[in-house]
Amino acid sequence: MTPSRTRSSYRRRRAVVIGAGLTGMLAAAALAEVADEVDVIERDTLPTGPRPRQGLPQAHHAHLLWSGAARAIEALLPGITDLWTAAGARRIPLPTGLVSMSAADWLPRWPEMQFVLACSRDRLDSVVRGRDLAHPVITVHEQADLLGLTGTARRVCGVRVRARDRTETTLDADLVVDASGRGSRAPRWLAALGVPAVREDAVDSGLAYASSFFRAPAGSEQLPIVNVQSDPRRPVPGRTATIVPVEGARWLVTLSGTRGGQPTGSADAFADFARLLVRHPIVGDLIPRAEPLTDVRISHSTVNRRRFHEKLATLEGFLVLGDAVAPYNPLYGHGMSVAAQSAHALRDTLRAYGLATHGLARRVQKATAHRVGTAWDLAAGQDILYPGASGSATVERTGPHGG
Ligand SMILES: Cc1cc2nc3c(=O)[nH]c(=O)nc-3n(C[C@H](O)[C@H](O)[C@H](O)COP(=O)(O)OP(=O)(O)OC[C@H]3O[C@@H](n4cnc5c(N)ncnc54)[C@H](O)[C@@H]3O)c2cc1C
């Protein structure tokens, strides 16, 4: 229950979010319903509009937002889907708008059952950010570095921040949400307060991504997503190739390969990889029809990692969401879905219990754990099959009643 606030007992409620990526911005939107202030601490300089930024290097690679994630974000930010499509995102029906060779065979192109939103990640994030920045309760502190947490081993009370002008400040908060992504330093911040280390599992298939933007050939405006997947049952490195039509009449072409079969950053070898090394040459045959617009960019940020923050049974005031709790191999395309569903769970819990309720962070961390667990099972369970994969796919299943 939300505690009633009489005039004499009123205290301003503040939440701090670490990271202004997609998870951070969605968490901020959820928190803005119940907090008087939501302060988002972001290390990066945020561009106005859909421009690349240092803190989001994965934006150079194909990002698909599945309908489940789009619906969860729409529930948090009503009208966002229209804003995305007005900004050039394509709503592509599934499986109708997908030409895809799965591990088994070509997928049938049945009438729409689900959809994806196809646009660049910079565009996707800039629209969400624009909505949040217009909210009177949300303040984003750019070029601000998080130095650590304040509090004790049982309760996080706020954060220490170095601001853009190098001054150091402390922000007290009812709740601190870590949404600082794959490189989260939460284990270190918590250790400094004396909090016991959380268990961490990892599975690494050695996957590398290579991507480049192309100008789409004239007349290809309605091109479906074209994708050739690997087959983890075959004892060879898994290689894939995908064309995602994005805003600005461009194709974002992404190749991937697991250990022993990675693509390189060579523009000359790009189409050949898709034509000769992937299970079917369709993507490689299409690439020469388009004009390259960028260099080939590589990403090795593909290790599946899971930190079991939900097992910290007694810690109050601190919540970890998005890639900060579990980044996955991006090939499965569900990082943003888990982030969106987790922010949705945060909103529902805040609506039910308010911001300053005892046990709030634990409640949300547990509510999100089964979503994280499902995504982990899929990604880690498959990746461990590829030659040279390291880690262990044995996971603690966290079903709806588990965790
Ligand atoms: C190559 C690639 C392709 C992908 N494709 C897909 C896809 O198709 N579909 C999908 O759903 N997912 C995909 N993903 C996953 C998706 O990118 C992530 O799940 C998503 O970005 C997670 O968002 P986040 O906000 O948790 O983290 P991030 O996007 O990493 O944002 C973290 C933010 O925190 C900031 N930050 C970091 N440290 C600090 C600090 N100490 N202080 C202050 N700020 C800090 C960063 O600057 C950044 O702004 C892909 C990932 C990769 C690498």
PDBQT file of the ligand as one rigid body, heavy atoms in Angstrom, charges set to zero:
ROOT
HETATM    1  C1  LIG A 501      25.481  -6.197 -31.038  1.00  0.00    +0.000 C 
HETATM    2  C2  LIG A 501      24.204  -6.205 -30.246  1.00  0.00    +0.000 A 
HETATM    3  C3  LIG A 501      22.966  -6.381 -30.878  1.00  0.00    +0.000 A 
HETATM    4  C4  LIG A 501      21.780  -6.433 -30.136  1.00  0.00    +0.000 A 
HETATM    5  N1  LIG A 501      20.576  -6.663 -30.746  1.00  0.00    +0.000 NA
HETATM    6  C5  LIG A 501      19.437  -6.719 -30.012  1.00  0.00    +0.000 A 
HETATM    7  C6  LIG A 501      18.158  -6.953 -30.617  1.00  0.00    +0.000 A 
HETATM    8  O1  LIG A 501      18.040  -7.135 -31.832  1.00  0.00    +0.000 OA
HETATM    9  N2  LIG A 501      17.051  -6.988 -29.818  1.00  0.00    +0.000 N 
HETATM   10  C7  LIG A 501      17.130  -6.806 -28.460  1.00  0.00    +0.000 A 
HETATM   11  O2  LIG A 501      16.108  -6.843 -27.783  1.00  0.00    +0.000 OA
HETATM   12  N3  LIG A 501      18.325  -6.583 -27.861  1.00  0.00    +0.000 NA
HETATM   13  C8  LIG A 501      19.458  -6.534 -28.590  1.00  0.00    +0.000 A 
HETATM   14  N4  LIG A 501      20.667  -6.306 -27.983  1.00  0.00    +0.000 N 
HETATM   15  C9  LIG A 501      20.682  -6.109 -26.521  1.00  0.00    +0.000 C 
HETATM   16  C10 LIG A 501      20.400  -4.649 -26.174  1.00  0.00    +0.000 C 
HETATM   17  O3  LIG A 501      21.341  -3.812 -26.810  1.00  0.00    +0.000 OA
HETATM   18  C11 LIG A 501      20.487  -4.509 -24.660  1.00  0.00    +0.000 C 
HETATM   19  O4  LIG A 501      19.717  -5.497 -24.041  1.00  0.00    +0.000 OA
HETATM   20  C12 LIG A 501      19.994  -3.141 -24.215  1.00  0.00    +0.000 C 
HETATM   21  O5  LIG A 501      20.778  -2.119 -24.768  1.00  0.00    +0.000 OA
HETATM   22  C13 LIG A 501      20.062  -3.053 -22.708  1.00  0.00    +0.000 C 
HETATM   23  O6  LIG A 501      19.819  -1.753 -22.348  1.00  0.00    +0.000 OA
HETATM   24  P1  LIG A 501      20.394  -1.182 -20.979  1.00  0.00    +0.000 P 
HETATM   25  O7  LIG A 501      19.772   0.165 -20.860  1.00  0.00    +0.000 OA
HETATM   26  O8  LIG A 501      20.207  -2.190 -19.915  1.00  0.00    +0.000 OA
HETATM   27  O9  LIG A 501      21.972  -1.048 -21.212  1.00  0.00    +0.000 OA
HETATM   28  P2  LIG A 501      22.736  -0.076 -22.196  1.00  0.00    +0.000 P 
HETATM   29  O10 LIG A 501      21.992   0.103 -23.463  1.00  0.00    +0.000 OA
HETATM   30  O11 LIG A 501      24.135  -0.603 -22.278  1.00  0.00    +0.000 OA
HETATM   31  O12 LIG A 501      22.757   1.332 -21.428  1.00  0.00    +0.000 OA
HETATM   32  C14 LIG A 501      23.537   1.534 -20.264  1.00  0.00    +0.000 C 
HETATM   33  C15 LIG A 501      23.689   3.041 -20.032  1.00  0.00    +0.000 C 
HETATM   34  O13 LIG A 501      24.372   3.265 -18.808  1.00  0.00    +0.000 OA
HETATM   35  C16 LIG A 501      25.404   4.234 -18.979  1.00  0.00    +0.000 C 
HETATM   36  N5  LIG A 501      26.416   3.946 -17.964  1.00  0.00    +0.000 N 
HETATM   37  C17 LIG A 501      27.233   2.869 -17.879  1.00  0.00    +0.000 A 
HETATM   38  N6  LIG A 501      27.986   2.928 -16.773  1.00  0.00    +0.000 NA
HETATM   39  C18 LIG A 501      27.647   4.065 -16.119  1.00  0.00    +0.000 A 
HETATM   40  C19 LIG A 501      28.088   4.688 -14.898  1.00  0.00    +0.000 A 
HETATM   41  N7  LIG A 501      29.013   4.115 -14.123  1.00  0.00    +0.000 N 
HETATM   42  N8  LIG A 501      27.535   5.871 -14.536  1.00  0.00    +0.000 NA
HETATM   43  C20 LIG A 501      26.579   6.450 -15.312  1.00  0.00    +0.000 A 
HETATM   44  N9  LIG A 501      26.122   5.898 -16.481  1.00  0.00    +0.000 NA
HETATM   45  C21 LIG A 501      26.651   4.725 -16.868  1.00  0.00    +0.000 A 
HETATM   46  C22 LIG A 501      25.856   3.999 -20.415  1.00  0.00    +0.000 C 
HETATM   47  O14 LIG A 501      26.526   5.141 -20.942  1.00  0.00    +0.000 OA
HETATM   48  C23 LIG A 501      24.520   3.729 -21.120  1.00  0.00    +0.000 C 
HETATM   49  O15 LIG A 501      23.879   4.918 -21.482  1.00  0.00    +0.000 OA
HETATM   50  C24 LIG A 501      21.847  -6.263 -28.723  1.00  0.00    +0.000 A 
HETATM   51  C25 LIG A 501      23.089  -6.071 -28.086  1.00  0.00    +0.000 A 
HETATM   52  C26 LIG A 501      24.254  -6.062 -28.829  1.00  0.00    +0.000 A 
HETATM   53  C27 LIG A 501      25.588  -5.888 -28.118  1.00  0.00    +0.000 C 
ENDROOT
TORSDOF 0
